[in-house]
Amino acid sequence: MTTAADKTADLLAEVLTELAPVAGRVTDDQLHDPTPCTEYDVGQLREHVLGWLAIFAAGFADPGGQAPRASTDGYQVPADPAAEVRAAASTISQAIRAGAASRPLRLGDSGMPGDMALSMILWEYQVHGWDLARATGQPWSPPPAAAEESLAFAPGMLTSDYQGEGKAFAPRVPVPGTAAPLDRLLGLSGRDPGWTAA
């Protein structure tokens, strides 16, 4: 029987399939370029994305749901970033199929329900994947169904405690209701879908 978590994991696998080549094609001369995620340049964003993906994968794979660490401090981007993404994607998919979404995912002493964590990761990796692709001039086309699922999930997380000036998420950017699902998700998450580095 296919569960809701299985479906979310399948969408995440498609998003990470898009992310792998984007992460792998970043060049050394792009590392200090700006990104739509204003707190990070390209190199910092790639490190953030890959480091957390490895942490999430290890946490889901752990029988107790315990991630190996609660920050990316000390993480080094490997020589083959695309392979890192593909390996983490495979680990997450296998863990979810084995029931990992039914137990909490723990980062340090804190945790959240595994299915909620999975939905957050799906949302975050669509947005950060777009950040990295847009900043480096690469295509980004995850499945619209992934954005639709995140559009249903994200508003419940974007409270005034988390979204606004100086908070984890920038203020929402108005996007037409007729826009593509990904563009609406970007606007909801505080991104301008028309962002360019120029």
N, C-alpha and C positions, 0 to 999 in steps of 0.2 A: 504494500500500500504506500502510495506517495503522499508524504505529509506536506504541510505548508512550508516547513523548514527545508525540506528537500527541494521544493520549487524555488525558494529563495536562494538556496545553495547553487542550483542550476543557473539562475540568473547571475549570481556572483561569479560563477565559473566563466560565463560569457564575458563579463566585464573584465575579468583578469586576463582572459585571452586577448582582449584589446590592449590591456595595459602592458603586457610583456614586451612586445616590440617597441612600444613608446619608450619604456624605461631603458631598453637596450640600445636605442639609437641616439640617446643624448650624447652630445659631443663635449669634449673638454672645453672648447671655447664658448659653450653655452652655460656653463655651470654657474656663472655669476649674473646671468640675465634675470630680469624681473619676471614674476609670475602673477597671475590673478590673485593668488593667495599672498597678500602683501607682506606677511611676516617672514616669508621664505623666498630666497632666490631659487633658481633651478636645481642647483646642487643640493641645497638644504631640503627642498621639497622632495626630491628623489630619495634622499636618505630617510626622511620622515615616512614616506609612503612604503618603502621597502622594509625599513626597520619594524614598523608597526605590523606590517603584513606577516613578517616572520614571527613576531610575538603572538599575534592572534592565531596563526596556524599551530604553533606549539601548544598554546593554551587549549584549543579545541581538541588537539590530539592527546593531551594529558588525561589519564583516566579520572582524575579529580577535577579537571577543568582549570588547573592552575597554570597560568602563563609563567614562563621562566623569569620574567622581570617586568617591572611596571613602568619602564621608560626605555627610550632608545639610546640612552647614554652609552657610549662606547661602541655603538654599532658602526660597522664599516661596510660601505657598499661593495659587494663582491665584483670580481672581474667580469662576470657574466650576469648583469642584472636581470635580463630576460629569463634566464634559467632559474634565478631566485624566485621570480614571480610564478613561473610555471610549477615549481616544486611546492611552493606554499599553497597554490590553488589546488593542487592534487591532494595535499595533506588535509586541507579544509574540507574538500568534497568527501573524502573517505571518512573523516571524523563525523561529519553531519549524517552521512548514511548509517553510521554506527550508533547514532543517537546522541551526539554531543550537544545538540541544541536543546535537549531536554534537561540539561543540568546547567548550573551557573558557570559563566566564564569569569575567572578571578584574575585580577591584576593587582599583585601585592595583597593587601588585606581587604580590598574592596572587590565586589563582584556584581554582575547583573545577569538576569536570565539569559541563557544561551541563545534563545530565539530572538530576543531583543538585540543582543550583541550582533548577531548575524545580520539583522536588518539594518543596524547602524553601519556595519562594515559595507554592506551593499551600497548604501547611500553615500558614505564617505568616499568610496573608491570610484564611484561615478564622477563625483565633483573633483576630487584630487587628480583623477586620471585626465579629466578635461583641463584642469589647471596646467598639468605637465605637458600635455599635447599642445595646447594653445600657445604656451610659452616657448615651445621648441618648434613650432610650425609643422606639427604632425596631425594626421587625421585622427578623429575620435568619434566612433560610432557604435557605442554599446546598444544593446537591444532596447527599443522603446518600452517594452514591458518592464524592464528594470527600473526605468525612470517612473513609470506609472505606479509601481509598487512603492517606490520611495516617496512619491508625492502623497501617498496615503499614510505613510509612516511618519515622515519628517515633521509635519506641523505639530504633532503631539510633543516633540522634543524641543521645538524652537520657542521656548517660553522667554519671557523678558529677562529671566536670569541668565540666559545663554546667548541671546541675540540682541545686538545693538552696538553702539560705539564702544570700542575697547573691550568687547566681549568675544567669546569663542567664535561666534558667527557675526559677520558684518550685517548691518541692517538690510532688510529685503530690498531687492531691486525690482521695480515694476516691470512685468513682462506680460504681453497680451495673453488672454485666456485661450486664444486660438493658436498660440505658439506651440512648437514641438514639445513633447513631454520633457526632454532633457533641458531645453531652454527654460521651461517653467520651474524645473527643479533647481537649476542654477540660480535663477532669480530669487526663489524662496530661500536659498542658502547664502544669499548675499553676494552673488556674482553677477556681473554684467555679461550676458552672453555675447555681446559685441566687443569684448575686451581685446585690445591689441597692445603689443609691447611698445609700439611707437609713441 
